[in-house]
Amino acid sequence: MGSILMPLSAVAAPKYHFDEEIAEAKKNHDNKKLGTVLLARATVFFNNGMADSILLHVPEDLQTLGEIEQWDAYYDIWSHLINTLIYYSNSKNKALREVQAMFEDAKKRNNEKGMGIAYYMMGNVYLNMNELDESANAYKKGLENMRKISPLPIIITELYSYYGDVLNEQKRFKELDELTVGWKEDVQKLIMENMNRSEAQREIMWFYYNIACIQAAIGLEDFSRAQRFLDDAYRFVHSEDDYLSATWLTTAAQLRLKQGRYMEALYLNTRRMSLVTPDEDKAIYLSVALQRTDILSGLHRYEELSNLYQRMYFLKDSLNSADTKNQLAEMNSILHVDELEREQERLKMEQEREQFRSMLIIGGLILVAMVAFIVFRTIAARRLKKAHDQLQETHEELLTAYDQLEETTTAKERIESDLRIARNIQMGMVPRHFPERPDLDLYGSMTPAKEVGGDLYGYYLAEHPGEEGKSDKLYFCLGDVSGKGVPASLFMAQATRLFCTLAAQEMMPAEIATRINNALSGEDNETGMFVTMFLGLLDLETGHLDFCNAGHNPPVLLRDGKPEFVEMIPNAPVGIIPELDYEGEEIADITNCPLFVYTDGLNEAENRQQEQFSDERLLELMEQVPFESCQQTVEMLREEVEKHRDGAEPNDDLTMLCVKFIKENHN
């Protein structure tokens, strides 16, 4: 990611003798001061990495703040607890449970700031899991809540910065540019509402706003505008070795790189690398080193580039190998993967490593050949024989490398064959045939982005011929598992099987979601895998729809040719929080109104310029193209997505389901 934001509260927090200040505030019944001191203490604990102190004091402090109704400090301190679980304790599931509890608490009190912070924390959890789409959506909702508050909470500037970093990482530069408009307005409003705010706080707010403007301008290739904001940002850098300087150097180097000014970019990158070592933070060091590879490539300094790639490879391998092995072992245990599948995973990992090593060998050998060629052109004839001998040795080594590559390719083809079989099995798990009834139109499709995918859909038709008082009912669901590839497909298989089993028992959608969640979540699910789902129950006599949305995209309901998103309760995704009771909802009658459910492989499909298909385009097409049938709608949208991609590789699985209950002469 880009910048690492230090909370503004860290700059603002005065130095306290906490115990004395707390005792005095309690003695004088000064609730406002007590809230301020408790927040300052938690802030100091968090900024200094004192996780044990946070976990010890914050639960008790939350109870105290709730009793004296200091809600601003209450939700701010709660956010420190959640961030501690994310960044210091690596307890993502516990963090998600705290987020859900915070949201429900704030919703019960109708506290916009509390709900905004809950979305903010949800975005942080998703970001830590590298689920950028979910993270961006959570940050966006958090901003919507916080912008309703007057006066604006200072924490909104942190939310802007994290949201901006995610948009930059996703190359959504137009959206980032649009975000900076509201960002500037809110910074100005914060300063006007709090004229006593410290100069340091004001500088940090403007600094990160300028960084986001630079990132957007670079992405849109408006380099003169980027330079103006870069100059503005530098005014707030007062030290050569603090976190503002590090962020500025990274951004400045990126601008010079995009301009093709490689020597200036190298100078800036070298200064940035001097501020971090692999021993201090491997992840940040690798991020800076990755920028350096682009610079060295632009300078044609291939020998340095090869050496840097080797260092990065071993650092990245040491950083990821333990986590990767633990995640695979846990996933195998949870989903009962057999020995053959585990062997395939091991072969895949080995094949990827061998490919990378072979590429390094070949790249190094090509570099040697290039050097030898230059020598051949420039050295006198008396050294020609020596150069020839060097080339001959290189040729023999190159042949050996090609032999190794051929062996790796054979292994790769074998694994790809197994994956094709897995794809056929998976595609056989989703319905291809749909009920043929005059009162029901139903159609769905799934297109995985890789050999196997993590999306799912299914239905169950409960028919009651001749049973008095019972009508036929259609159960249907659609879901999207976090991640892609084999692990996601296994999780998808579990979720699909559970839905079919529970729907056959004719439970309500909320109860089905609750039971699936209990089966897939728990302390054992430390991999953090989850699935967003939409579950529906349609009465095929009255058109009444019961549904439960578990963190999924809102479906589109088409009434009288006018499409609109269905407003829903924000239940958590399935598989995250054990023992969570999901809340169901209903629509009285959707007779003759098509309901379209989909995964974000539709609205977030990207073309070659990383432009998304978008929610707006989805609604526009459903309004412009007359509805003929569910199949026609699904296939029309699939074709439109392909046109939009314009040859770009799909960035996510694409799954759609459309259902319509038909009744003649219905009013």
C-alpha positions as CSV (number, residue, x, y, z in Angstrom):
1,M,0.0,0.0,0.0
2,G,1.0,3.6,-0.1
3,S,1.3,5.8,3.0
4,I,1.1,4.5,6.5
5,L,-1.1,7.0,8.4
6,M,-0.3,8.0,11.9
7,P,-3.5,8.9,13.7
8,L,-4.0,12.6,14.2
9,S,-4.9,11.8,17.8
10,A,-1.3,10.8,18.2
11,V,-0.2,14.3,17.4
12,A,-2.9,15.9,19.5
13,A,-2.6,13.8,22.6
14,P,-1.2,15.8,25.5
15,K,1.3,14.2,28.0
16,Y,-0.7,13.0,31.0
17,H,0.1,11.4,34.3
18,F,-2.7,9.1,33.5
19,D,-3.5,7.6,36.9
20,E,-3.5,11.0,38.7
21,E,-5.6,12.6,35.9
22,I,-8.1,9.7,35.9
23,A,-8.5,9.8,39.7
24,E,-9.0,13.6,39.7
25,A,-11.6,13.4,37.0
26,K,-13.6,10.7,38.8
27,K,-13.3,12.6,42.1
28,N,-14.7,15.8,40.5
29,H,-17.3,13.9,38.4
30,D,-15.8,15.6,35.3
31,N,-17.0,13.1,32.8
32,K,-15.8,15.0,29.7
33,K,-12.2,15.2,31.1
34,L,-12.4,11.5,32.1
35,G,-13.3,10.6,28.5
36,T,-10.5,12.7,27.2
37,V,-7.9,11.2,29.5
38,L,-8.9,7.6,28.9
39,L,-8.8,8.2,25.1
40,A,-5.3,9.8,25.4
41,R,-4.1,6.8,27.4
42,A,-5.4,4.3,24.8
43,T,-3.9,6.4,22.0
44,V,-0.4,6.4,23.6
45,F,-0.7,2.6,24.2
46,F,-1.6,2.0,20.6
47,N,0.9,4.3,19.0
48,N,3.7,2.7,21.0
49,G,2.6,-0.9,20.2
50,M,1.6,-1.7,23.8
51,A,-0.9,-4.3,22.8
52,D,-1.1,-6.0,26.2
53,S,-2.0,-2.6,27.8
54,I,-4.7,-2.0,25.2
55,L,-6.2,-5.5,25.8
56,L,-6.0,-5.0,29.6
57,H,-7.5,-1.6,30.0
58,V,-9.8,-0.9,27.0
59,P,-12.7,-3.3,27.9
60,E,-13.0,-1.8,31.4
61,D,-12.6,1.8,29.9
62,L,-15.5,1.0,27.4
63,Q,-17.7,0.1,30.3
64,T,-16.8,3.3,32.2
65,L,-17.4,5.5,29.1
66,G,-20.7,3.8,28.4
67,E,-21.9,4.4,31.9
68,I,-21.0,8.2,31.7
69,E,-22.3,8.4,28.1
70,Q,-19.1,9.8,26.6
71,W,-19.8,8.3,23.2
72,D,-17.2,10.1,21.1
73,A,-14.3,8.7,23.3
74,Y,-16.2,5.4,23.6
75,Y,-16.1,4.6,19.9
76,D,-12.6,6.1,19.4
77,I,-11.2,3.8,22.1
78,W,-13.0,0.8,20.7
79,S,-11.3,1.5,17.4
80,H,-7.9,1.3,19.1
81,L,-8.9,-2.2,20.4
82,I,-9.9,-3.4,17.0
83,N,-6.8,-2.0,15.3
84,T,-4.7,-3.7,18.0
85,L,-6.3,-7.1,17.2
86,I,-5.6,-6.5,13.4
87,Y,-2.1,-5.1,13.4
88,Y,-0.5,-6.3,16.7
89,S,-2.3,-9.6,17.6
90,N,-3.1,-10.8,14.1
91,S,-6.6,-11.9,15.3
92,K,-8.7,-11.0,12.3
93,N,-11.7,-13.1,13.4
94,K,-11.8,-11.5,16.8
95,A,-11.4,-8.1,15.2
96,L,-14.4,-8.8,12.9
97,R,-16.5,-9.8,15.9
98,E,-15.6,-6.5,17.6
99,V,-16.6,-4.6,14.4
100,Q,-20.0,-6.3,14.3
101,A,-20.6,-5.6,18.0
102,M,-19.5,-2.0,17.4
103,F,-21.9,-1.5,14.5
104,E,-24.8,-3.1,16.3
105,D,-24.1,-0.9,19.4
106,A,-23.9,2.3,17.3
107,K,-27.0,1.4,15.3
108,K,-29.0,0.8,18.4
109,R,-28.0,4.3,19.6
110,N,-28.4,5.8,16.1
111,N,-24.9,7.1,16.5
112,E,-23.5,8.0,13.0
113,K,-19.9,8.4,14.2
114,G,-20.0,4.9,15.8
115,M,-21.4,3.3,12.6
116,G,-18.9,5.3,10.5
117,I,-16.0,4.0,12.7
118,A,-17.3,0.5,12.5
119,Y,-17.2,0.6,8.7
120,Y,-13.7,2.2,8.9
121,M,-12.5,-0.7,11.1
122,M,-14.2,-3.3,8.8
123,G,-12.2,-1.7,5.9
124,N,-9.0,-2.1,7.9
125,V,-9.7,-5.8,8.5
126,Y,-10.4,-6.4,4.8
127,L,-7.3,-4.4,3.9
128,N,-5.2,-6.7,6.2
129,M,-6.7,-9.7,4.4
130,N,-5.9,-8.1,1.0
131,E,-9.6,-8.0,0.0
132,L,-9.3,-4.6,-1.6
133,D,-12.9,-4.4,-3.1
134,E,-14.5,-5.1,0.2
135,S,-12.1,-2.7,1.9
136,A,-13.0,0.1,-0.5
137,N,-16.7,-0.5,-0.1
138,A,-16.4,-0.4,3.7
139,Y,-14.4,2.8,3.7
140,K,-16.9,4.4,1.3
141,K,-19.8,3.6,3.6
142,G,-17.8,4.9,6.6
143,L,-17.3,8.3,4.9
144,E,-21.0,8.5,4.1
145,N,-21.9,8.1,7.8
146,M,-19.2,10.5,9.1
147,R,-20.0,13.3,6.6
148,K,-23.5,13.5,8.2
149,I,-22.0,14.6,11.5
150,S,-21.6,18.2,12.6
151,P,-19.0,19.1,13.6
152,L,-17.0,16.6,11.6
153,P,-15.0,14.1,13.6
154,I,-11.2,14.4,13.2
155,I,-10.9,10.7,12.5
156,I,-12.6,11.2,9.1
157,T,-9.2,12.4,7.7
158,E,-7.7,9.0,8.5
159,L,-10.6,7.3,6.7
160,Y,-10.0,9.5,3.6
161,S,-6.3,8.5,3.6
162,Y,-6.9,4.8,3.8
163,Y,-9.7,4.9,1.2
164,G,-7.4,6.9,-1.1
165,D,-4.6,4.4,-0.7
166,V,-6.9,1.5,-1.7
167,L,-8.2,3.4,-4.7
168,N,-4.7,4.1,-5.8
169,E,-3.7,0.4,-5.3
170,Q,-6.6,-0.6,-7.5
171,K,-5.7,2.0,-10.1
172,R,-9.2,3.6,-9.8
173,F,-7.6,7.0,-10.4
174,K,-10.8,8.8,-11.6
175,E,-12.6,7.8,-8.4
176,L,-9.5,8.9,-6.4
177,D,-9.5,12.3,-8.1
178,E,-13.3,12.7,-7.4
179,L,-12.6,11.7,-3.7
180,T,-10.1,14.5,-3.3
181,V,-12.8,17.1,-4.0
182,G,-14.9,16.2,-0.9
183,W,-11.6,15.6,1.0
184,K,-10.5,19.2,0.5
185,E,-13.9,20.5,1.5
186,D,-13.9,18.5,4.7
187,V,-10.3,19.5,5.7
188,Q,-11.3,23.1,5.3
189,K,-14.5,22.5,7.3
190,L,-12.5,20.7,10.1
191,I,-10.1,23.7,10.4
192,M,-12.9,26.2,10.5
193,E,-14.9,24.2,13.1
194,N,-11.8,23.8,15.3
195,M,-9.7,27.0,15.0
196,N,-7.7,25.9,18.0
197,R,-6.4,22.8,16.2
198,S,-2.6,22.5,16.4
199,E,-0.4,23.4,13.5
200,A,1.0,19.9,13.4
201,Q,-2.6,18.4,12.9
202,R,-3.3,20.9,10.1
203,E,-0.1,20.1,8.3
204,I,-0.8,16.3,8.5
205,M,-4.3,16.8,7.1
206,W,-3.1,18.8,4.2
207,F,-0.1,16.6,3.6
208,Y,-2.1,13.4,3.0
209,Y,-4.7,15.3,0.9
210,N,-1.8,16.4,-1.3
211,I,-0.4,12.9,-1.6
212,A,-3.8,11.6,-2.8
213,C,-4.0,14.4,-5.3
214,I,-0.5,13.4,-6.6
215,Q,-1.4,9.8,-6.9
216,A,-4.6,10.6,-8.8
217,A,-2.7,13.0,-11.2
218,I,0.1,10.5,-11.8
219,G,-2.5,7.8,-12.6
220,L,-4.3,10.2,-15.0
221,E,-0.9,11.2,-16.5
222,D,-1.3,14.9,-15.6
223,F,2.3,15.3,-14.5
224,S,2.3,19.1,-14.3
225,R,-0.6,19.0,-11.8
226,A,1.1,16.2,-9.9
227,Q,4.3,18.3,-9.6
228,R,2.3,21.2,-8.1
229,F,0.8,19.0,-5.4
230,L,4.2,17.4,-4.8
231,D,5.7,20.9,-4.1
232,D,2.8,21.7,-1.8
233,A,3.2,18.4,0.1
234,Y,7.0,19.1,0.6
235,R,6.2,22.2,2.6
236,F,5.0,20.0,5.4
237,V,8.1,17.7,5.6
238,H,10.2,19.1,8.4
239,S,12.6,16.1,8.9
240,E,14.5,13.9,6.5
241,D,13.8,10.6,8.4
242,D,10.2,10.7,9.6
243,Y,7.1,9.0,8.2
244,L,6.0,12.1,6.2
245,S,9.5,12.2,4.5
246,A,9.3,8.5,3.7
247,T,5.8,8.9,2.1
248,W,6.9,12.0,0.1
249,L,10.1,10.3,-1.2
250,T,8.1,7.2,-2.4
251,T,5.5,9.4,-4.1
252,A,8.1,11.7,-5.7
253,A,10.1,8.7,-7.0
254,Q,6.9,7.4,-8.6
255,L,6.3,10.7,-10.4
256,R,9.8,10.8,-11.8
257,L,9.5,7.1,-12.8
258,K,6.3,7.8,-14.7
259,Q,7.9,10.8,-16.4
260,G,10.9,8.7,-17.5
261,R,13.3,10.7,-15.4
262,Y,15.0,7.5,-14.1
263,M,18.1,9.0,-12.6
264,E,16.1,11.4,-10.4
265,A,13.7,8.5,-9.5
266,L,16.8,6.4,-8.5
267,Y,18.1,9.1,-6.3
268,L,14.8,9.6,-4.5
269,N,14.3,5.8,-4.2
270,T,17.8,5.4,-2.7
271,R,17.0,8.0,-0.1
272,R,13.8,6.2,0.7
273,M,15.5,2.8,1.0
274,S,18.0,4.3,3.5
275,L,15.0,4.8,5.9
276,V,14.1,1.1,6.2
277,T,16.0,-2.2,6.4
278,P,14.7,-5.8,5.8
279,D,15.3,-6.5,9.5
280,E,13.0,-3.6,10.6
281,D,10.1,-4.3,8.2
282,K,10.4,-6.8,5.3
283,A,7.0,-5.8,3.8
284,I,7.8,-2.1,3.5
285,Y,11.3,-2.9,2.3
286,L,9.9,-5.1,-0.4
287,S,7.5,-2.4,-1.5
288,V,10.3,0.1,-1.9
289,A,12.5,-2.5,-3.6
290,L,9.7,-3.2,-6.1
291,Q,9.7,0.4,-7.1
292,R,13.4,0.2,-7.6
293,T,13.1,-2.7,-10.0
294,D,11.0,-0.5,-12.3
295,I,13.6,2.2,-12.1
296,L,16.6,-0.1,-12.8
297,S,14.7,-1.6,-15.7
298,G,14.2,1.8,-17.2
299,L,18.0,2.5,-16.8
300,H,18.8,-0.9,-18.4
301,R,21.0,-1.8,-15.4
302,Y,20.3,-5.4,-15.7
303,E,23.0,-6.8,-13.5
304,E,21.8,-4.7,-10.6
305,L,18.2,-5.7,-11.4
306,S,19.0,-9.4,-11.4
307,N,20.7,-9.1,-8.0
308,L,17.8,-7.1,-6.6
309,Y,15.3,-9.7,-7.8
310,Q,17.2,-12.5,-6.1
311,R,17.3,-10.6,-2.8
312,M,13.6,-9.8,-3.1
313,Y,12.8,-13.5,-3.9
314,F,14.5,-14.8,-0.8
315,L,13.0,-12.1,1.4
316,K,9.5,-12.6,0.0
317,D,9.9,-16.4,0.4
318,S,10.9,-16.1,4.0
319,L,8.0,-13.7,4.6
320,N,5.3,-15.8,3.1
321,S,6.4,-19.5,3.4
322,A,5.3,-20.0,7.0
323,D,1.9,-18.3,6.6
324,T,1.3,-20.1,3.3
325,K,2.0,-23.6,4.9
326,N,-0.2,-22.8,7.9
327,Q,-3.1,-21.6,5.7
328,L,-2.9,-24.7,3.5
329,A,-2.8,-27.1,6.4
330,E,-5.7,-25.4,8.1
331,M,-7.8,-25.3,5.0
332,N,-7.1,-29.0,4.4
333,S,-8.3,-29.8,7.9
334,I,-11.4,-27.7,7.7
335,L,-12.6,-28.9,4.3
336,H,-11.3,-32.5,4.6
337,V,-9.1,-32.3,1.5
338,D,-7.7,-35.7,0.6
339,E,-4.1,-36.6,0.1
340,L,-4.2,-36.2,-3.7
341,E,-5.4,-32.6,-3.5
342,R,-2.7,-31.8,-0.9
343,E,-0.1,-33.2,-3.2
344,Q,-1.4,-31.1,-6.0
345,E,-1.1,-28.0,-3.9
346,R,2.5,-28.9,-2.9
347,L,3.4,-29.6,-6.6
348,K,1.9,-26.2,-7.6
349,M,3.9,-24.4,-5.0
350,E,7.1,-26.2,-6.0
351,Q,6.4,-25.6,-9.7
352,E,6.0,-21.8,-9.1
353,R,9.3,-21.7,-7.2
354,E,11.0,-23.7,-9.9
355,Q,9.6,-21.4,-12.6
356,F,10.9,-18.4,-10.7
357,R,14.4,-19.9,-10.2
358,S,14.5,-20.9,-13.8
359,M,13.6,-17.4,-14.9
360,L,16.4,-16.0,-12.7
361,I,18.9,-18.5,-14.2
362,I,17.8,-17.7,-17.8
363,G,17.8,-14.0,-17.0
364,G,21.2,-14.1,-15.5
365,L,22.6,-16.1,-18.5
366,I,21.0,-13.7,-21.0
367,L,22.7,-10.9,-19.1
368,V,26.1,-12.7,-19.3
369,A,25.5,-13.2,-23.0
370,M,24.7,-9.5,-23.5
371,V,27.9,-8.5,-21.7
372,A,29.8,-11.0,-23.8
373,F,28.3,-9.5,-27.0
374,I,29.4,-6.0,-25.9
375,V,32.9,-7.3,-25.2
376,F,32.9,-8.9,-28.6
377,R,32.1,-5.6,-30.3
378,T,34.6,-3.4,-28.3
379,I,37.6,-5.5,-27.4
380,A,40.5,-6.0,-29.8
381,A,40.9,-9.1,-31.9
382,R,43.6,-10.5,-29.5
383,R,40.8,-11.2,-26.9
384,L,38.3,-12.7,-29.4
385,K,39.1,-16.3,-28.5
386,K,38.6,-15.7,-24.8
387,A,35.2,-14.1,-25.5
388,H,34.2,-17.0,-27.7
389,D,35.1,-19.4,-24.9
390,Q,32.9,-17.5,-22.4
391,L,30.0,-17.5,-24.8
392,Q,30.4,-21.3,-25.3
393,E,30.2,-21.9,-21.6
394,T,27.2,-19.7,-21.4
395,H,25.5,-21.6,-24.2
396,E,26.0,-24.9,-22.3
397,E,24.6,-23.4,-19.1
398,L,21.6,-22.0,-21.1
399,L,20.8,-25.5,-22.5
400,T,20.9,-26.9,-19.0
401,A,18.5,-24.1,-17.9
402,Y,16.1,-24.9,-20.8
403,D,16.1,-28.6,-19.8
404,Q,15.1,-27.6,-16.3
405,L,12.4,-25.3,-17.7
406,E,11.0,-28.2,-19.9
407,E,10.7,-30.4,-16.8
408,T,8.9,-27.6,-15.0
409,T,6.6,-27.1,-18.0
410,T,5.7,-30.8,-17.9
411,A,4.7,-30.6,-14.3
412,K,2.7,-27.4,-15.0
413,E,0.8,-29.2,-17.8
414,R,0.0,-32.1,-15.4
415,I,-1.4,-29.7,-12.8
416,E,-3.4,-27.8,-15.4
417,S,-5.0,-31.0,-16.5
418,D,-6.0,-31.8,-12.9
419,L,-7.4,-28.2,-12.6
420,R,-9.5,-28.7,-15.8
421,I,-11.0,-31.8,-14.2
422,A,-11.7,-29.8,-11.0
423,R,-13.4,-27.1,-13.1
424,N,-15.7,-29.6,-14.7
425,I,-16.6,-31.1,-11.3
426,Q,-17.3,-27.6,-9.9
427,M,-19.4,-26.5,-12.9
428,G,-21.4,-29.7,-12.4
429,M,-22.3,-28.5,-8.9
430,V,-24.2,-25.4,-10.1
431,P,-27.6,-25.8,-11.8
432,R,-27.7,-25.9,-15.6
433,H,-31.4,-26.8,-15.9
434,F,-34.2,-24.7,-14.5
435,P,-37.8,-25.3,-13.7
436,E,-40.2,-25.2,-16.6
437,R,-43.3,-23.7,-15.1
438,P,-45.7,-21.1,-16.5
439,D,-45.5,-19.1,-13.3
440,L,-41.8,-19.1,-12.9
441,D,-38.9,-17.8,-14.9
442,L,-35.4,-18.6,-13.5
443,Y,-31.9,-18.6,-15.0
444,G,-28.4,-18.4,-13.7
445,S,-24.8,-18.7,-14.9
446,M,-21.3,-18.8,-13.5
447,T,-18.0,-17.9,-15.3
448,P,-14.9,-18.5,-13.2
449,A,-12.0,-16.1,-13.7
450,K,-9.4,-18.9,-13.2
451,E,-9.5,-22.6,-13.8
452,V,-11.8,-22.9,-10.7
453,G,-13.7,-20.2,-8.9
454,G,-15.2,-19.2,-5.6
455,D,-18.6,-18.0,-6.7
456,L,-21.8,-20.1,-6.2
457,Y,-25.5,-20.1,-6.9
458,G,-28.2,-22.6,-6.4
459,Y,-31.9,-23.2,-6.0
460,Y,-34.4,-25.6,-4.4
461,L,-38.0,-25.9,-5.4
462,A,-40.3,-27.1,-2.6
463,E,-43.5,-28.4,-4.3
464,H,-46.6,-29.3,-2.3
465,P,-49.1,-30.9,-4.8
466,G,-52.5,-31.3,-3.2
467,E,-51.4,-30.3,0.3
468,E,-54.0,-28.0,1.7
469,G,-52.7,-24.7,3.1
470,K,-49.3,-25.1,1.5
471,S,-48.0,-23.3,-1.6
472,D,-45.0,-24.1,-3.7
473,K,-41.9,-22.2,-2.7
474,L,-38.6,-21.4,-4.4
475,Y,-35.4,-21.2,-2.4
476,F,-32.4,-19.6,-4.2
477,C,-29.0,-18.3,-3.3
478,L,-25.9,-16.6,-4.8
479,G,-22.6,-16.1,-3.1
480,D,-19.0,-15.0,-3.5
481,V,-16.1,-16.6,-1.5
482,S,-13.2,-14.4,-0.5
483,G,-10.2,-15.2,-2.6
484,K,-9.9,-17.2,-5.8
485,G,-8.6,-20.5,-7.0
486,V,-8.6,-23.9,-5.4
487,P,-9.1,-22.9,-1.7
488,A,-12.1,-20.7,-2.7
489,S,-13.6,-23.5,-4.7
490,L,-13.4,-25.9,-1.8
491,F,-15.1,-23.3,0.5
492,M,-17.7,-22.8,-2.2
493,A,-18.4,-26.5,-2.3
494,Q,-19.1,-26.5,1.4
495,A,-21.4,-23.5,1.3
496,T,-23.4,-24.9,-1.7
497,R,-23.9,-28.3,0.0
498,L,-25.0,-26.7,3.3
499,F,-27.5,-24.4,1.4
500,C,-29.1,-27.3,-0.5
501,T,-29.4,-29.4,2.7
502,L,-31.0,-26.6,4.8
503,A,-33.3,-25.4,2.0
504,A,-34.7,-28.9,1.7
505,Q,-35.8,-28.5,5.4
506,E,-37.7,-25.4,4.4
507,M,-36.1,-23.0,6.9
508,M,-36.3,-19.3,6.6
509,P,-33.4,-17.6,4.8
510,A,-32.1,-15.9,8.0
511,E,-32.0,-19.3,9.8
512,I,-30.2,-20.9,6.8
513,A,-27.6,-18.1,6.9
514,T,-27.2,-18.5,10.6
515,R,-26.6,-22.3,10.4
516,I,-24.2,-22.0,7.4
517,N,-22.3,-19.4,9.3
518,N,-22.0,-21.6,12.4
519,A,-20.8,-24.5,10.3
520,L,-18.1,-22.5,8.5
521,S,-16.9,-20.1,11.2
522,G,-15.2,-20.4,14.5
523,E,-11.8,-20.2,16.1
524,D,-10.5,-22.8,13.7
525,N,-11.1,-20.6,10.7
526,E,-7.9,-18.6,11.2
527,T,-7.5,-18.5,7.4
528,G,-10.2,-15.8,7.5
529,M,-12.1,-17.2,4.5
530,F,-15.7,-16.1,4.3
531,V,-18.5,-15.9,1.8
532,T,-21.0,-13.1,1.0
533,M,-24.4,-14.5,0.2
534,F,-27.9,-13.5,-0.8
535,L,-30.6,-16.0,0.2
536,G,-34.2,-15.7,-1.0
537,L,-37.5,-17.6,-0.4
538,L,-40.2,-16.8,-3.0
539,D,-43.8,-17.8,-2.4
540,L,-45.1,-19.1,-5.8
541,E,-48.7,-18.2,-4.9
542,T,-48.5,-14.7,-3.4
543,G,-45.2,-13.4,-4.8
544,H,-44.0,-12.7,-1.2
545,L,-40.2,-12.6,-0.9
546,D,-38.3,-13.4,2.3
547,F,-34.6,-12.8,2.1
548,C,-31.4,-12.5,4.1
549,N,-28.4,-10.6,2.8
550,A,-25.0,-11.7,4.3
551,G,-22.7,-8.9,3.3
552,H,-23.5,-9.3,-0.4
553,N,-24.1,-6.7,-3.2
554,P,-27.7,-5.4,-3.2
555,P,-29.8,-7.1,-5.9
556,V,-31.7,-5.1,-8.6
557,L,-35.5,-5.2,-8.6
558,L,-37.2,-4.2,-11.9
559,R,-40.6,-2.6,-11.3
560,D,-42.5,-1.3,-14.3
561,G,-39.3,-1.2,-16.3
562,K,-37.5,0.9,-13.7
563,P,-34.5,-0.9,-12.0
564,E,-33.5,0.0,-8.4
565,F,-31.2,-1.5,-5.9
566,V,-32.9,-3.2,-2.9
567,E,-32.1,-1.5,0.4
568,M,-30.9,-4.1,2.9
569,I,-29.6,-4.6,6.5
570,P,-25.8,-4.9,6.5
571,N,-25.4,-8.5,8.0
572,A,-21.8,-9.8,8.2
573,P,-20.5,-12.2,5.6
574,V,-20.9,-15.9,6.4
575,G,-17.9,-17.7,8.0
576,I,-16.5,-14.8,10.1
577,I,-18.4,-14.4,13.4
578,P,-19.5,-17.6,15.2
579,E,-23.0,-17.8,16.8
580,L,-24.2,-14.7,15.0
581,D,-28.0,-14.5,14.5
582,Y,-28.7,-13.2,11.0
583,E,-31.6,-10.8,10.5
584,G,-34.1,-11.5,7.7
585,E,-36.1,-9.1,5.6
586,E,-39.1,-9.2,3.3
587,I,-40.8,-7.6,0.3
588,A,-44.5,-8.0,0.3
589,D,-44.9,-8.8,-3.4
590,I,-42.6,-9.0,-6.4
591,T,-45.1,-10.6,-8.7
592,N,-44.1,-9.8,-12.4
593,C,-41.0,-7.9,-11.1
594,P,-37.7,-9.6,-12.1
595,L,-35.1,-9.8,-9.3
596,F,-31.5,-9.8,-10.5
597,V,-28.7,-11.0,-8.2
598,Y,-25.0,-11.0,-9.1
599,T,-21.4,-11.0,-7.8
600,D,-19.0,-8.1,-8.0
601,G,-17.4,-9.8,-11.0
602,L,-20.1,-7.9,-12.9
603,N,-20.1,-4.3,-11.6
604,E,-16.3,-4.3,-10.9
605,A,-15.2,-5.9,-14.2
606,E,-12.3,-3.9,-15.5
607,N,-11.1,-3.1,-19.0
608,R,-7.6,-2.4,-20.2
609,Q,-7.6,1.0,-18.6
610,Q,-8.7,-0.4,-15.2
611,E,-12.1,1.3,-15.6
612,Q,-14.9,-0.6,-13.9
613,F,-18.2,-1.7,-15.4
614,S,-19.9,0.2,-12.5
615,D,-23.3,0.1,-10.7
616,E,-24.5,3.0,-12.8
617,R,-23.9,1.1,-16.1
618,L,-25.7,-1.9,-14.7
619,L,-28.9,0.1,-13.9
620,E,-28.6,1.9,-17.2
621,L,-28.5,-1.3,-19.3
622,M,-31.4,-2.9,-17.4
623,E,-33.5,0.2,-18.0
624,Q,-32.6,0.6,-21.7
625,V,-32.8,-3.0,-22.8
626,P,-36.4,-4.3,-22.5
627,F,-36.8,-7.3,-20.3
628,E,-37.8,-10.4,-22.3
629,S,-36.8,-13.3,-20.0
630,C,-34.3,-14.0,-17.2
631,Q,-32.0,-15.9,-19.6
632,Q,-32.0,-13.0,-22.0
633,T,-31.1,-10.5,-19.2
634,V,-28.3,-12.7,-17.9
635,E,-26.8,-13.3,-21.3
636,M,-27.2,-9.7,-22.4
637,L,-25.2,-8.5,-19.3
638,R,-22.6,-11.2,-19.8
639,E,-22.0,-10.0,-23.4
640,E,-21.9,-6.4,-22.2
641,V,-19.2,-7.3,-19.6
642,E,-17.1,-8.9,-22.4
643,K,-17.4,-5.8,-24.6
644,H,-16.4,-3.6,-21.6
645,R,-13.3,-5.8,-20.9
646,D,-12.2,-5.3,-24.5
647,G,-9.8,-8.3,-24.3
648,A,-8.6,-7.6,-20.7
649,E,-8.2,-10.7,-18.5
650,P,-11.2,-11.1,-16.1
651,N,-10.3,-9.8,-12.6
652,D,-13.0,-11.8,-10.8
653,D,-15.5,-14.6,-11.2
654,L,-18.8,-13.5,-12.9
655,T,-22.0,-15.1,-11.5
656,M,-25.6,-14.0,-12.1
657,L,-29.1,-15.2,-11.2
658,C,-32.4,-13.8,-12.3
659,V,-35.9,-14.8,-11.0
660,K,-39.4,-13.7,-11.9
661,F,-42.7,-14.9,-10.5
662,I,-45.4,-14.6,-13.2
663,K,-49.1,-14.1,-12.6
664,E,-51.6,-12.9,-15.2
665,N,-54.0,-10.1,-14.3
666,H,-52.1,-9.2,-11.2
667,N,-52.6,-5.7,-9.8
